[in-house]
């Protein structure tokens, strides 16, 4: 074999390697984007065996009177709302040959389907997923496996699908989906269908917007947290090292954002312990910190068995108050006695009953998504 032939073979091998590496990097970037958008940490009962979207623990403070949280409302001019949907073709639901079983929870998602005769190329799929993520609300995506007859989460890269199910969450703690966000999602789905000669089937957008407003209004009514405070005597302060030692002995764990979390066996936060003053308990600084008080906080909609959890939080609060030499009070520094705790339990029961009446279980998958 001549030197020229050897050189050509080497060059060819290098080119193939570069192309392979480029494709691998592109695939890796897309997978990372999907993991951030769709989550990969927990099982998702809304789509077996899809991973659940990671949710952040609430850090807002709340006193025992159970006030409602403030929820943001995203608005846009009426003319913009009308024009946003002029280009979005709508249909009442999936086509006749679409699997009957819905791929996502229709109560909290706006759902769209894409049906193609051939598997959708990775490039088109990647563009679609990037565009729906950019719509501004949490999204989910699944492909239909004809062999198993089941929807599969698209967090797994490398499998091509001819049928897609795409879902935009209607409500979370930032408020209901806006017309602009819904239009961006619909445009992304329609653009994908146009590029690959596929059929896009969308739910009714106006009905979805009305449903989102109603759902958000209800969520605002029950979106509360219960907080109890332990304050130091006048002129005294609690040492950060003492707080940490007692908190960890009680089962809390100090996490990087500067808040102690009390978690269950599934690693879900039941309640937190935070500084009553603005400064967080940063691990590197707690050795030299002093504070006039601490706060225990229970995020009501996100916790299962809230009544038992409340009792446990109060029990720990009383113990910490005794060990620290402090007083158990509300945010007005009024002593929190047994009668006040009974009243809180009654209000908690009313919130749970209202959520269950709307088919939203406190601490369940729906609640974790709606109150994220």
N, C-alpha and C positions, 0 to 999 in steps of 0.2 A: 504494500500500500504506500502510495507516495505521500510526501510531506503535505502537499496540497489537500489530499483527501483526508488526512488526519486532522489538519487544521479546520476543514469544513465540518468534520464530525464534532470536534471540540466546540466550535462556534454554535453549531446546532444544539448541542447539549446545554450550553450556557443559556441560549435563548429560551429553550423549553423550561429550564429551571427558573429563569426570571419570570416567565409567564405564570408558572405554577405558584411561585412565591407571591406574585402580585394578586392572584385570585384568592390565595389563602388569606392574605392580609385583608382584602376586601370583605371576605366572608367573616373573618374575625371581628372587624369593625362593626359589621351589621349585627352580629350576634351580641356584641356588647351593648349596642344601642337597644336591641330588643330586651335584653336583660334589665336595662335601666327602666325601660318603658313598661314592661309586662311583669317583671319580678320573677325570681327563681328560688325563693327561700322556703315557701311552705306549700303544701298541697292545697289546691283550689277546688272546693266542692262544687263550684259553678261550672267547672269544665274538667272532668276527670280525664287524665291525670295532670291537668295543667297546674303550673305553679302560681301561687297568688302574688298579686302586686304587693310589693313591700309597702307597709304603711308606717307613718311616723307617729310616735306617741305624742299626744298633745301636751304642751307645756304651759297652757294658759291657766292662771290662778282663778280660784272661785271660792266664795265663802258659803257657809252652810245654808243661807237663805235660798239657794238654788236659782240664781238668776239665769236667764237664757244667754247663750253665747251670741255674739254678733256675727252674722254671715254676710259676706260681700255680695253685692248684686252687680252683675255686669250688664250694662245697658248700651243701646245704640239707637240712633235716630230711626223713626219709623220708616222713612224712605230707604234707609240702608237695609232695614230688615226685609223690605219688599224686594229690593234688587238682589239681595244675597241669595235668594232661592229661585230667581228667574231661570237660571240655567240648570237647575237640578231636577231631572226627571224623577217622578215618584211612582211607586206602586204600592198596593195595599199589603203585600207580604211576599214570602218566598214563592218561586215558581212551582208548578205542579210536580216537577220531578225532584224538588228539593227534599232532603230528609225531613221527616215530620218533627223529630226531636230538635228543639231549639238548642243552639250551641252555647248561648249565654243567657243570663237572667234578664228576661224581657221587662221586668219591673224597673230596673235601674239602668238599662242600656238602650241606646238607639242602635238597631241592628241593620246591617246591610249584607247582601250576598253578592258574590261574583261567580258566575258560572261560565266556564270556557270548555271548548271541545278537547283541547290539549292542555297539558300542564303548563302553568304560567312560568315563563323564564325567570331566573333568579334576578336579573337586572330590573325587570318590571316589578317583581315582588319587592325588591329592596326599595325602589322608589316609592311604591305604594305605602309601605310600612313607615318610611321616613316622613311621608306627607301626612299620614293620619296621626302620627305622634306629634307633629308640629301644630295640630289643630288646637292644642292647649288644654284638653281635658284627658284624664286617664283613658287608655284604649286597651282593647284586647283583640287578638286575631287568632283564627284557627283555620286549618285546612281539613277537608273531608277525605278520609281514607276509604276508598271504594272497597278495598279488600276486607277491612274490619268493620265497615259500616259505622265508623265513629269519627267524631271531630277530634283533631289533634292540635295541641297548642303549637303556634309557629315559633316559639322560642327555640325550637330545635332546627338548626340550619342544615340544609343538605337534602331535604325531601321536597319534591315538587308536587303541587296540587293543582287540579283543574277547577276545584270548587273552594271558595273562601267564604268565611264568615267573619265579619269585622264589626266591632262594637265600640261605641263611644259612650262613656259614662255620663249620665244626665245630671247628676248632682254630687257635689262633695262640699267640704267646708268653705270653699271659696264661693259657693253659690251655685245656681243652676247653670246649665250650659247656655251660652248666648247664641243668638241667631248667627253671628259671624263664625263662631266655632263650629256649629253644626253645618253651616254652609261649606266651610273649609274641609270638613270630613267628607261630606257628600261629593264635593268637587274632586277630592283625591280618589274616591272610589270610582266615580264616573270616568275620570281620566285614565285609570288603569284599564277599565273595560274597553274604552275606545282604542287604546293602543294595542290591545290584544284581541280585538274582535270578540269580546265576551259580553255577556248580558249582566247588567247590574240591577239588582232589585233592592229598593230602599223602602224603609218604613215611612209612614207619613210624617213629614217634618213639623207641620203645624201642631199635630196631635202630640208629638214628642215634646215640643216646647211648652205646650200647656201642661202636660204631665210633669215636666221638670219643675215648672213653677209651683204646682200643687205639692209635689214631693218635697221641694226645698222649704216651702212654708211649714209643712208638718215637721221636718227635721229641725227647723229653727225653734219650734216649740219645745222639743225634747232634748235639744243639744245643750246639756248642762253638765256641770261637774260639782263635786262636793269637796270642799276644802276645810280642814281644821288646822289650827295654828297652835304652836307651843312657843310661848314667849318667856323671856328671861325676866327675873325680878327687876324692878327699877334700879338703874345704875349698874346692872350686871350684864354680862354677855356669855354666850356659849362658845367654847373653843371648838374650832373645826375638827381637831384630832379627836375630841371627846364625842362629837356628833358622829364622826365616821365610825368610830369603834362601836358605839351603841347601835347605829343603823345596820352595820354589817352583822352584828350579833343577832339582830332581829330578823335578818334574812334579806336585807337590801343589798344592792350592788351599785357602786358608783360608776356611772358611765361617762364617756368622753364629753358629752354636752354639759356636764356639770350638775346632773340630777341623779339621785339615787332611785333605782327601780326595784319594786317588789314584784317578782314575776311568778307565774305558775309553772307547772311541770312542762308545759308546751312553750315556755319562754315568752309568753305574752304578758305584758304589763298589767297588773291588777291595780296598783296605785303607786304614786311616787312620793319622794321626800325631797323638797327643794328649800333653798334659802328664802326666808321671809323677806329678806332684803334683796335689792336688785342683783347683786353679784352672785354668779353661779358657783357651785363647789368644784372648781377646777382642780383635778387631782394634784397638779404640781404646786398649787397655792394653798391647799386646805390646811397644811401643817402650820401656817402662820395666820390663818383666818380666825376672826371672831365675829359673831352675829348676835343680834338681839332676839332672833326667833327663827323657827323653821315651819314649813307648811307640808301637810300630808294632803294629797290630791287624788280623787277618784274620778275618772272620766266616764260618766254614767253610761252613755250609749255603747261604748266600746268594751264593756266588761260583762262577762257572763256571771250569773249568780250574784248580782250586785248586792243583794241583801246580806249574804254571807260575807262578801268582800268588805262591805261597809262595817260590819261588826268586827271583822279582823283589823281593819284600819283604825277603828276607834280603840280597840284593845291595845294595839301597839302604841297609839298616840298617848293613851293614859300611862302606859309603862314608861315611854320616853320622857313624858312630863315629870314623872316621879324621879326617874334616874338623873335627869338634868337639873332638877330643882326648879322647873318652870311651871307655867299655868296653861291649861287647855282652854283656848278662846276662839271666838269667831273673828272675822276681819275688822270688827268694830271694837275688838279687845274686850268683849263681853264674855264672862265665864260661860263655857259650854257645859251645861249640866245634863243629867239623864233625861229630863223632860225635853230639852232641846234636841237631843239625839233621837228620841222617839218621834218627834215631829219630822225630822229629816228622813227617817225610815218610812214614814207615811207618804211623804212627797216622792220618795224613790219608788214606792210601790205604784203610785199613780203614773209615773213616767214609764215604768216597765209595762203596765197594763195598756197604756196608750200605744206603745211600740208594738206589742203583741197584737193589738187590734188591727194594726196596719200591716201585719205579717212581717214585721221586722224584729228579729230576736236580738236583744242586747248582747253584744259580743259575738254575734253570728257573722257570717260572711257578708251579708247585705249591710249590716251595721258598720262593719270594719271598712267597707268601701265608701258608704255614704258619709261617714264621719271621719274621713281622712283628709 
